[in-house]
Amino acid sequence: ELHENVGSTTRDFLMIERNVLAHLRLALTLFFLACSTLVVHSSIWGRDASVALASVEMFAAVLAIIAGAYQYERMYRAVSGWRAFILPETRPHLVLMSIVSVIIFGLCILYI
């Protein structure tokens, strides 16, 4: 579907793409952290602890992807329908990213 380039339409679509790319970058970072945990820390903490931590990191990566996909779809629909971005249905994204943030904060404490 083609959209007329009026006002800030292009900037809005680019913002949506940057937003989803930020979520994917976070997920990729968490994935690499999980791989590093399996390879490096299995000799330090033991295999079972490393697998458990890597599983939590992978879970956070999947949540980040789900949150990014939800936000992308919601915002794309908002721009396509010429609606405002700030809509009340942002709560699922906020909840998912809050869970990811708590997991990352907990992992930071564990790795110290």
Secondary structure, 3 states (H helix, E strand, C coil): CCCCCCCCHHHHHHHHHHHHHHHHHHHHHHHHHHHHHHHHCHHHHCHHHHHHHHHHHHHHHHHHHHHHHHHHHHHHHHHHCCCCCCCHHHHHHHHHHHHHHHHHHHHHHHHC
